[in-house]
């Protein structure tokens, strides 16, 4: 499968969350749901992005 680059706004949102949670960069279910709503990504995509970026 070809990897698709996420829109800039999406990565900015995810990176901003990451910077705010540097001490513990592991979003819980509630935080993931909020990120899904903000970015339009699925829970799985959020999880994978976090795994790849950490």
C-alpha positions in Angstrom: 0.0 0.0 0.0 1.2 3.5 -0.9 1.8 5.8 2.1 -0.1 9.0 1.8 1.1 12.2 3.3 -1.4 13.7 5.7 -2.6 17.3 5.2 -0.5 19.9 6.9 -3.3 21.0 9.3 -3.7 17.4 10.4 0.0 16.9 11.2 0.1 20.3 12.9 -2.8 19.3 15.2 -1.1 16.0 16.0 2.3 17.6 16.6 0.8 20.3 18.8 -0.8 17.6 21.0 2.5 15.8 21.1 4.4 18.9 22.2 1.8 19.6 25.0 2.2 16.0 26.2 6.0 15.5 25.9 6.2 13.9 29.3 3.7 11.2 28.4 3.1 11.1 24.6 0.4 8.3 24.8 -3.1 9.6 24.2 -5.9 7.7 26.0 -9.1 6.7 24.3 -10.8 10.1 25.1 -7.8 12.1 23.7 -7.8 9.9 20.6 -11.5 10.5 20.0 -10.9 14.2 20.4 -8.0 14.0 17.9 -10.2 12.0 15.5 -12.8 14.7 15.6 -10.3 17.5 15.1 -8.4 15.7 12.2 -10.9 13.5 10.5 -8.6 10.5 10.9 -9.6 7.1 12.3 -8.5 5.9 15.8 -6.2 3.5 14.0 -4.6 6.2 11.9 -4.0 8.3 15.1 -2.5 5.3 16.9 -0.2 4.6 13.9 0.9 8.2 13.5 1.8 8.3 17.2 3.7 5.0 17.0 5.6 6.2 14.0 6.5 9.6 15.4 7.6 8.5 18.8 
